[in-house]
């Protein structure tokens, strides 16, 4: 058992994998969100002209 840097909570090996998976999910989700936002911005730019 040791402290995790991100959550500063206690976890075991399985917990570490869960946290890692959550982090990776949030990263990939974040890029998807950003891409969606960019597309929305481009659509908005088109409608403004």
C-alpha positions as CSV (number, residue, x, y, z in Angstrom):
1,X,0.0,0.0,0.0
2,X,1.3,3.4,-0.9
3,X,-0.1,6.8,-1.6
4,X,-1.1,7.7,-5.2
5,X,0.2,11.1,-6.5
6,X,-3.0,12.0,-8.3
7,X,-5.6,11.1,-5.8
8,X,-3.4,11.1,-2.7
9,X,-5.5,8.1,-1.6
10,X,-4.4,4.7,-0.6
11,X,-4.6,1.9,-3.2
12,X,-3.5,-1.6,-4.1
13,X,-2.2,-3.0,-7.4
14,X,-5.8,-3.4,-8.7
15,X,-6.6,0.1,-7.5
16,X,-3.6,1.5,-9.4
17,X,-4.8,-0.1,-12.6
18,X,-8.2,1.4,-12.1
19,X,-6.8,4.9,-11.5
20,X,-4.6,4.6,-14.5
21,X,-7.5,3.5,-16.6
22,X,-9.6,6.4,-15.4
23,X,-6.7,8.8,-16.2
24,X,-6.3,7.4,-19.7
25,X,-10.1,7.5,-20.2
26,X,-10.3,11.1,-19.1
27,X,-7.4,12.0,-21.4
28,X,-9.0,10.4,-24.5
29,X,-12.4,11.8,-23.5
30,X,-10.8,15.2,-23.1
31,X,-9.3,15.1,-26.6
32,X,-12.7,14.0,-28.0
33,X,-14.4,16.8,-26.2
34,X,-11.9,19.3,-27.5
35,X,-12.3,18.0,-31.1
36,X,-16.1,18.3,-30.8
37,X,-15.7,21.9,-29.4
38,X,-13.4,22.8,-32.3
39,X,-16.0,21.5,-34.8
40,X,-18.7,23.5,-33.1
41,X,-16.5,26.6,-33.3
42,X,-15.9,26.0,-37.0
43,X,-19.6,25.6,-37.6
44,X,-20.3,28.8,-35.7
45,X,-17.7,30.7,-37.7
46,X,-19.4,29.5,-40.9
47,X,-22.8,30.7,-39.8
48,X,-21.5,34.1,-38.7
49,X,-20.2,35.0,-42.2
